[in-house]
Amino acid sequence: MEEVRLCPISNMKPLIVKMDNALSTLKKCRQLRMSSNAIAKIEGLAGCDSLVILSLARNNLKKIEGLNEISDSLEQLWLSYNQIGSFAGIEKLTNLQVLYASNNKIDKWPEVERLQGLPKLRELNLVNNPLYQKHDAEGNWRIEVIKRLEKLKNLDGSLIDDEERERAKAD
């Protein structure tokens, strides 16, 4: 199967609380969607060599881990609505192009700067993280991110235009 969805359907119980080694049988799976569960730790992905999109939004994740086995294939990582306060460990995802991490706990610029180690990152969503809320209120959020991540094409659902790039360079 190329696409596997392990998401609850209208309050289906029980929620998945643990990713286990049974996932390793999904050798040809390109999209794994495990959103809206109660997963606290990323694990069990050894053998998922074809995985391109991993969706773990709306879980109980606090950190990014357990992705070494899929670091070469993963292009999209969806982590919105978790409890993630650091991007430590993400730098191994050298082919990552899309990162959705809105509604987490990112509150410091060094965490955004970690994303500089992702050479193919083009699309990023960090809406409603504490760092976003502070700098969006100050009116400088987009420029500050563009300064740090010059290769981005899309930030928080909007294309980055030439005028914003010029303002970031001038700042």
RAKATA-V306337 format. One record per helix or strand of 3 or more residues. SS is the DSSP state (alpha for helix, beta for strand). FROM is the first residue (numbers start at 0). LEN is the number of residues. Records with the same first field share a line. If there is no record, write none. Layout:
SS->FROM-LEN / FROM-LEN
This chain:
beta->2-3 / 30-3 / 52-3 / 75-3 / 97-3 / 122-3
alpha->20-5 / 67-3 / 89-3 / 108-9 / 129-9 / 140-8 / 161-9
